[in-house]
Amino acid sequence: MAASHSQELKQLISDIAISLGYEGDRPPLQVDDRQAATALGVKASTLAVWRSTGRYDLPFAKIGRLVRYRLSDLANFIDSRTAGHTA
């Protein structure tokens, strides 16, 4: 089961990379806040609010004034919020 979940996360990382215009078999390790927002379907300003308020546990790296997100963290974030029903 763990191997299957690991494979699903790898596929999700590849899907995110492709949606951002990268090659699926060679995804970047990290993307900027605008690319992360695009992958999540939100605005970059929404990610800024999430970072400042701690609303979601979405890891990011701050390098000077630059913000970077690992594709693996984006995939885990999406995976942890995937639901089969709303009840």
N, CA, C and O atoms as a MOPAC input file, in Angstrom:
PM7 MOZYME 1SCF
protein

 N      0.82400 1    -1.19000 1     0.00000 1
 C      0.00000 1     0.00000 1     0.00000 1
 C      0.86600 1     1.25100 1     0.00000 1
 O      0.55000 1     2.21000 1    -0.70500 1
 N      1.95400 1     1.27000 1     0.77400 1
 C      2.82200 1     2.44100 1     0.83900 1
 C      3.50700 1     2.68800 1    -0.50500 1
 O      3.67600 1     3.83500 1    -0.91800 1
 N      3.89500 1     1.62600 1    -1.17500 1
 C      4.53300 1     1.78000 1    -2.47900 1
 C      3.55300 1     2.37600 1    -3.48100 1
 O      3.93800 1     3.19100 1    -4.31900 1
 N      2.29800 1     1.97700 1    -3.39700 1
 C      1.27600 1     2.50500 1    -4.28400 1
 C      1.05500 1     3.99600 1    -4.02200 1
 O      0.93500 1     4.78300 1    -4.96000 1
 N      1.00100 1     4.37900 1    -2.75000 1
 C      0.82300 1     5.78700 1    -2.39000 1
 C      2.02700 1     6.60400 1    -2.84000 1
 O      1.87200 1     7.72200 1    -3.33000 1
 N      3.20900 1     6.05800 1    -2.67900 1
 C      4.42600 1     6.73400 1    -3.12600 1
 C      4.39900 1     6.95200 1    -4.63600 1
 O      4.79700 1     8.00900 1    -5.12600 1
 N      3.93700 1     5.96500 1    -5.35200 1
 C      3.83000 1     6.06800 1    -6.81100 1
 C      2.78800 1     7.11300 1    -7.18800 1
 O      2.98000 1     7.85000 1    -8.15500 1
 N      1.69000 1     7.19000 1    -6.44400 1
 C      0.65500 1     8.19300 1    -6.70200 1
 C      1.21300 1     9.60200 1    -6.48600 1
 O      0.91500 1    10.51300 1    -7.25900 1
 N      2.02200 1     9.78100 1    -5.43800 1
 C      2.61800 1    11.08900 1    -5.18400 1
 C      3.60300 1    11.46800 1    -6.29000 1
 O      3.65300 1    12.62100 1    -6.71700 1
 N      4.38200 1    10.49300 1    -6.74800 1
 C      5.31000 1    10.76100 1    -7.85400 1
 C      4.54600 1    11.18300 1    -9.10400 1
 O      4.96400 1    12.09500 1    -9.81800 1
 N      3.42900 1    10.51800 1    -9.36200 1
 C      2.60900 1    10.87500 1   -10.52400 1
 C      2.01900 1    12.27000 1   -10.34500 1
 O      1.94600 1    13.03500 1   -11.30700 1
 N      1.59800 1    12.61000 1    -9.13000 1
 C      1.04800 1    13.93600 1    -8.86400 1
 C      2.11600 1    15.01700 1    -9.06100 1
 O      1.82700 1    16.08000 1    -9.61000 1
 N      3.34100 1    14.74800 1    -8.61700 1
 C      4.44900 1    15.68900 1    -8.84000 1
 C      4.66400 1    15.88400 1   -10.33800 1
 O      4.83800 1    17.01000 1   -10.80600 1
 N      4.65200 1    14.79800 1   -11.07500 1
 C      4.81800 1    14.86900 1   -12.52800 1
 C      3.68100 1    15.66800 1   -13.15700 1
 O      3.91800 1    16.49500 1   -14.03800 1
 N      2.44900 1    15.42800 1   -12.71300 1
 C      1.29700 1    16.15200 1   -13.24700 1
 C      1.40200 1    17.64800 1   -12.96700 1
 O      1.08700 1    18.46400 1   -13.83200 1
 N      1.84200 1    18.01200 1   -11.76400 1
 C      2.01900 1    19.42000 1   -11.41700 1
 C      3.07600 1    20.03900 1   -12.33000 1
 O      2.87600 1    21.12100 1   -12.88300 1
 N      4.19600 1    19.34500 1   -12.47800 1
 C      5.28300 1    19.85900 1   -13.32400 1
 C      4.80800 1    20.08200 1   -14.75200 1
 O      5.10400 1    21.11600 1   -15.35100 1
 N      4.07900 1    19.12900 1   -15.29400 1
 C      3.57500 1    19.24800 1   -16.65700 1
 C      2.61900 1    20.43400 1   -16.76200 1
 O      2.67100 1    21.18600 1   -17.73500 1
 N      1.74900 1    20.60500 1   -15.77300 1
 C      0.79200 1    21.71200 1   -15.81800 1
 C      1.49500 1    23.06500 1   -15.77400 1
 O      0.94100 1    24.06800 1   -16.22400 1
 N      2.71100 1    23.09600 1   -15.23600 1
 C      3.47600 1    24.33500 1   -15.17000 1
 C      4.42600 1    24.50700 1   -16.36300 1
 O      5.16400 1    25.48900 1   -16.44200 1
 N      4.39700 1    23.54600 1   -17.28000 1
 C      5.20200 1    23.65600 1   -18.48700 1
 C      6.55100 1    22.97100 1   -18.42900 1
 O      7.39100 1    23.19500 1   -19.30100 1
 N      6.77800 1    22.14300 1   -17.42600 1
 C      8.03000 1    21.39700 1   -17.31400 1
 C      7.83500 1    19.98800 1   -17.86300 1
 O      6.70900 1    19.54000 1   -18.07700 1
 N      8.94200 1    19.30600 1   -18.08400 1
 C      8.87300 1    17.90400 1   -18.49000 1
 C      8.48000 1    17.07000 1   -17.27600 1
 O      9.03600 1    17.24100 1   -16.19100 1
 N      7.52600 1    16.17200 1   -17.46200 1
 C      7.03700 1    15.36400 1   -16.35800 1
 C      8.06200 1    14.42100 1   -15.76700 1
 O      8.00600 1    14.10500 1   -14.57900 1
 N      9.01500 1    13.96100 1   -16.59800 1
 C     10.01900 1    13.02600 1   -16.10100 1
 C     11.22100 1    13.74300 1   -15.48600 1
 O     12.10300 1    13.09900 1   -14.91900 1
 N     11.25900 1    15.08000 1   -15.59500 1
 C     12.35600 1    15.86500 1   -15.00500 1
 C     11.79600 1    17.11400 1   -14.33200 1
 O     12.11600 1    18.23300 1   -14.73400 1
 N     10.95300 1    16.92600 1   -13.29700 1
 C     10.34400 1    18.08900 1   -12.65700 1
 C     11.38300 1    18.87700 1   -11.85300 1
 O     12.36500 1    18.30600 1   -11.38000 1
 N     11.16900 1    20.17600 1   -11.70100 1
 C     12.07500 1    20.96500 1   -10.86100 1
 C     11.86600 1    20.58400 1    -9.40500 1
 O     10.81200 1    20.05800 1    -9.04700 1
 N     12.84900 1    20.84100 1    -8.57200 1
 C     12.68400 1    20.56100 1    -7.14600 1
 C     11.75700 1    21.56900 1    -6.49100 1
 O     10.95700 1    21.21800 1    -5.62300 1
 N     11.87000 1    22.83900 1    -6.91600 1
 C     11.05200 1    23.88300 1    -6.31700 1
 C     10.54300 1    24.84100 1    -7.37600 1
 O     11.09100 1    24.95000 1    -8.47300 1
 N      9.46200 1    25.53600 1    -7.00300 1
 C      8.87400 1    26.54500 1    -7.87900 1
 C      8.63200 1    27.80400 1    -7.05300 1
 O      8.63400 1    27.76100 1    -5.82300 1
 N      8.42500 1    28.92600 1    -7.74200 1
 C      8.16700 1    30.16800 1    -7.01600 1
 C      6.70500 1    30.23800 1    -6.58100 1
 O      5.91100 1    29.35300 1    -6.89900 1
 N      6.36000 1    31.29300 1    -5.85600 1
 C      5.01500 1    31.38900 1    -5.29600 1
 C      3.93800 1    31.51800 1    -6.37700 1
 O      2.82600 1    31.02000 1    -6.19900 1
 N      4.25100 1    32.17100 1    -7.48000 1
 C      3.26100 1    32.29700 1    -8.55500 1
 C      2.97200 1    30.93700 1    -9.19200 1
 O      1.82100 1    30.60700 1    -9.47700 1
 N      4.03000 1    30.15400 1    -9.41100 1
 C      3.83900 1    28.82000 1    -9.99000 1
 C      3.09700 1    27.90700 1    -9.01000 1
 O      2.24000 1    27.12400 1    -9.41900 1
 N      3.42300 1    28.00600 1    -7.73300 1
 C      2.73000 1    27.20400 1    -6.72000 1
 C      1.24900 1    27.57200 1    -6.68500 1
 O      0.38800 1    26.69700 1    -6.58800 1
 N      0.96200 1    28.85800 1    -6.76300 1
 C     -0.43000 1    29.30900 1    -6.76800 1
 C     -1.16800 1    28.75100 1    -7.98300 1
 O     -2.30800 1    28.30200 1    -7.86700 1
 N     -0.52300 1    28.78000 1    -9.13800 1
 C     -1.12800 1    28.22600 1   -10.35200 1
 C     -1.42200 1    26.74700 1   -10.17400 1
 O     -2.49900 1    26.27900 1   -10.54300 1
 N     -0.48100 1    26.01200 1    -9.61600 1
 C     -0.65800 1    24.56700 1    -9.41500 1
 C     -1.81700 1    24.27200 1    -8.47000 1
 O     -2.50900 1    23.26600 1    -8.62500 1
 N     -2.03000 1    25.15200 1    -7.49000 1
 C     -3.09600 1    24.94200 1    -6.51000 1
 C     -4.41500 1    25.57800 1    -6.93000 1
 O     -5.45200 1    25.33300 1    -6.31300 1
 N     -4.37600 1    26.39400 1    -7.97600 1
 C     -5.60100 1    27.04000 1    -8.42900 1
 C     -6.02900 1    28.21000 1    -7.56600 1
 O     -7.21800 1    28.51500 1    -7.47000 1
 N     -5.05600 1    28.87300 1    -6.93300 1
 C     -5.33800 1    30.04800 1    -6.11100 1
 C     -4.45400 1    31.20000 1    -6.58800 1
 O     -3.59600 1    31.00900 1    -7.44900 1
 N     -4.65800 1    32.37800 1    -6.03600 1
 C     -3.81400 1    33.52800 1    -6.36700 1
 C     -2.56300 1    33.51600 1    -5.49600 1
 O     -2.56900 1    32.96800 1    -4.39400 1
 N     -1.50200 1    34.11800 1    -5.99700 1
 C     -0.26600 1    34.22300 1    -5.22000 1
 C     -0.52500 1    34.98600 1    -3.92900 1
 O      0.09400 1    34.69300 1    -2.90600 1
 N     -1.42300 1    35.95500 1    -3.96000 1
 C     -1.75200 1    36.71400 1    -2.74700 1
 C     -2.43100 1    35.82200 1    -1.70200 1
 O     -2.27900 1    36.04500 1    -0.50100 1
 N     -3.16600 1    34.82700 1    -2.15500 1
 C     -3.77700 1    33.87000 1    -1.22100 1
 C     -2.69000 1    33.07400 1    -0.50700 1
 O     -2.76700 1    32.86000 1     0.70300 1
 N     -1.67800 1    32.63600 1    -1.25500 1
 C     -0.56600 1    31.92100 1    -0.62200 1
 C      0.14100 1    32.81500 1     0.38900 1
 O      0.56000 1    32.34100 1     1.44500 1
 N      0.28000 1    34.10700 1     0.07800 1
 C      0.91600 1    35.04400 1     1.01100 1
 C      0.11600 1    35.13300 1     2.30100 1
 O      0.69600 1    35.18600 1     3.38500 1
 N     -1.20400 1    35.15100 1     2.20100 1
 C     -2.05100 1    35.17700 1     3.40300 1
 C     -1.88700 1    33.88000 1     4.18100 1
 O     -1.76800 1    33.90400 1     5.40600 1
 N     -1.88000 1    32.75300 1     3.48600 1
 C     -1.70600 1    31.47000 1     4.16300 1
 C     -0.37800 1    31.42000 1     4.90300 1
 O     -0.30400 1    30.91200 1     6.02300 1
 N      0.68700 1    31.95400 1     4.26900 1
 C      1.99900 1    31.95600 1     4.92200 1
 C      1.98500 1    32.82500 1     6.17300 1
 O      2.50100 1    32.42700 1     7.21800 1
 N      1.39800 1    34.00100 1     6.06600 1
 C      1.45400 1    34.94200 1     7.19900 1
 C      0.53500 1    34.53900 1     8.34500 1
 O      0.83700 1    34.82300 1     9.50400 1
 N     -0.57800 1    33.88300 1     8.04100 1
 C     -1.52000 1    33.50100 1     9.09900 1
 C     -1.31100 1    32.07000 1     9.59100 1
 O     -1.80900 1    31.69900 1    10.65300 1
 N     -0.57300 1    31.26500 1     8.81800 1
 C     -0.39600 1    29.86100 1     9.19200 1
 C     -1.67500 1    29.06100 1     9.01000 1
 O     -1.87200 1    28.03800 1     9.66600 1
 N     -2.54200 1    29.52400 1     8.12500 1
 C     -3.83600 1    28.86700 1     7.92900 1
 C     -3.69500 1    27.40000 1     7.53900 1
 O     -4.42100 1    26.54400 1     8.04400 1
 N     -2.76900 1    27.11900 1     6.64900 1
 C     -2.51900 1    25.74200 1     6.23300 1
 C     -1.06200 1    25.39200 1     6.48400 1
 O     -0.18200 1    26.25300 1     6.46600 1
 N     -0.83200 1    24.10900 1     6.71700 1
 C      0.52600 1    23.62600 1     6.94400 1
 C      1.14900 1    23.28000 1     5.58500 1
 O      1.30000 1    22.11100 1     5.23100 1
 N      1.50100 1    24.32200 1     4.84400 1
 C      2.12700 1    24.16200 1     3.53800 1
 C      3.54800 1    24.70900 1     3.64000 1
 O      3.75000 1    25.92300 1     3.63400 1
 N      4.53800 1    23.81100 1     3.73500 1
 C      5.92200 1    24.27000 1     3.89400 1
 C      6.39700 1    25.11300 1     2.72100 1
 O      6.01500 1    24.87600 1     1.57500 1
 N      7.23400 1    26.09900 1     3.02000 1
 C      7.83800 1    26.95500 1     2.00200 1
 C      9.21600 1    27.36100 1     2.47900 1
 O      9.51800 1    27.30700 1     3.67100 1
 N     10.04400 1    27.76800 1     1.53900 1
 C     11.38700 1    28.25600 1     1.86400 1
 C     11.42700 1    29.74100 1     1.54100 1
 O     10.94800 1    30.17400 1     0.49300 1
 N     11.99400 1    30.50500 1     2.43800 1
 C     12.14100 1    31.94400 1     2.23700 1
 C     13.62700 1    32.21200 1     2.08900 1
 O     14.41000 1    31.95300 1     3.00200 1
 N     14.00900 1    32.73200 1     0.93200 1
 C     15.40700 1    33.03100 1     0.63800 1
 C     15.45700 1    34.51600 1     0.31100 1
 O     15.14600 1    34.93300 1    -0.80400 1
 N     15.85200 1    35.30400 1     1.30000 1
 C     15.75200 1    36.74700 1     1.14000 1
 C     14.29000 1    37.10700 1     1.02200 1
 O     13.49700 1    36.78900 1     1.90700 1
 N     13.92500 1    37.76500 1    -0.05800 1
 C     12.51400 1    38.08500 1    -0.26700 1
 C     11.81200 1    37.08000 1    -1.17400 1
 O     10.61100 1    37.19200 1    -1.42400 1
 N     12.56600 1    36.10000 1    -1.66400 1
 C     12.00400 1    35.09000 1    -2.55200 1
 C     11.34900 1    33.96400 1    -1.75800 1
 O     11.83300 1    33.57600 1    -0.69500 1
 N     10.26200 1    33.45600 1    -2.27900 1
 C      9.54800 1    32.33600 1    -1.65600 1
 C      9.56800 1    31.17700 1    -2.63600 1
 O      9.29700 1    31.35400 1    -3.82300 1
 N      9.88500 1    30.00600 1    -2.14300 1
 C      9.93500 1    28.80700 1    -2.97800 1
 C      9.15300 1    27.68100 1    -2.30800 1
 O      9.12000 1    27.56200 1    -1.08300 1
 N      8.52500 1    26.86000 1    -3.14800 1
 C      7.78100 1    25.68900 1    -2.68600 1
 C      8.33400 1    24.46200 1    -3.38200 1
 O      8.54200 1    24.47700 1    -4.59500 1
 N      8.57500 1    23.39000 1    -2.62200 1
 C      8.99300 1    22.12600 1    -3.23000 1
 C      7.77700 1    21.46300 1    -3.87200 1
 O      6.68400 1    21.47400 1    -3.30500 1
 N      7.97000 1    20.89500 1    -5.03900 1
 C      6.86600 1    20.19500 1    -5.69700 1
 C      6.35600 1    19.04300 1    -4.84000 1
 O      5.15700 1    18.76100 1    -4.83300 1
 N      7.24200 1    18.38500 1    -4.12700 1
 C      6.80700 1    17.28300 1    -3.25900 1
 C      5.88100 1    17.78900 1    -2.15500 1
 O      4.93800 1    17.09100 1    -1.78100 1
 N      6.12800 1    18.98800 1    -1.62600 1
 C      5.24900 1    19.56000 1    -0.60300 1
 C      3.89700 1    19.94300 1    -1.18900 1
 O      2.86500 1    19.75900 1    -0.54300 1
 N      3.89500 1    20.47800 1    -2.41200 1
 C      2.62800 1    20.79000 1    -3.06900 1
 C      1.81700 1    19.51900 1    -3.31000 1
 O      0.60500 1    19.49900 1    -3.09600 1
 N      2.49000 1    18.46000 1    -3.75700 1
 C      1.80700 1    17.18800 1    -3.99900 1
 C      1.23500 1    16.62800 1    -2.70200 1
 O      0.09900 1    16.15500 1    -2.67700 1
 N      2.01500 1    16.67800 1    -1.62800 1
 C      1.52200 1    16.18800 1    -0.33700 1
 C      0.34500 1    17.02100 1     0.16200 1
 O     -0.60400 1    16.48300 1     0.73200 1
 N      0.40700 1    18.33500 1    -0.05300 1
 C     -0.67300 1    19.22600 1     0.35100 1
 C     -1.95800 1    18.87200 1    -0.39100 1
 O     -3.02200 1    18.76900 1     0.21900 1
 N     -1.86000 1    18.68500 1    -1.70400 1
 C     -3.04000 1    18.31600 1    -2.49700 1
 C     -3.55400 1    16.94500 1    -2.06600 1
 O     -4.75800 1    16.75400 1    -1.89500 1
 N     -2.64700 1    16.00500 1    -1.89200 1
 C     -3.02700 1    14.64900 1    -1.50400 1
 C     -3.72900 1    14.62100 1    -0.15100 1
 O     -4.69400 1    13.87800 1     0.03000 1
 N     -3.26100 1    15.40900 1     0.78400 1
 C     -3.85600 1    15.40300 1     2.13100 1
 C     -5.23100 1    16.04700 1     2.15800 1
 O     -5.97000 1    15.87900 1     3.12800 1
 N     -5.58500 1    16.77600 1     1.12000 1
 C     -6.88500 1    17.42700 1     1.05400 1
 C     -7.82400 1    16.78400 1     0.04900 1
 O     -8.89700 1    17.31600 1    -0.23700 1
 N     -7.42200 1    15.64400 1    -0.48400 1
 C     -8.26600 1    14.92600 1    -1.42300 1
 C     -9.27000 1    14.09900 1    -0.64200 1
 O     -8.90500 1    13.29000 1     0.21100 1
 N    -10.55300 1    14.32000 1    -0.95100 1
 C    -11.61500 1    13.63200 1    -0.21200 1
 C    -12.49600 1    12.84400 1    -1.16700 1
 O    -12.65400 1    13.19900 1    -2.33500 1
 N    -13.05900 1    11.78000 1    -0.64700 1
 C    -13.96800 1    10.96100 1    -1.43200 1
 C    -15.42100 1    11.36000 1    -1.23500 1
 O    -16.28700 1    11.01400 1    -2.03700 1
 N    -15.67800 1    12.09600 1    -0.15300 1
 C    -17.03800 1    12.56800 1     0.14000 1
 C    -16.94900 1    13.77100 1     1.07300 1
 O    -15.87700 1    14.07400 1     1.59600 1
 N    -18.05100 1    14.44400 1     1.28000 1
 C    -18.05000 1    15.65800 1     2.08900 1
 C    -18.61000 1    15.47400 1     3.48600 1
 O    -18.63000 1    16.42800 1     4.26300 1
 N    -19.05400 1    14.31000 1     3.82100 1
 C    -19.65300 1    14.09100 1     5.13600 1
 C    -18.62800 1    13.83800 1     6.20400 1
 O    -18.98300 1    13.63600 1     7.36500 1

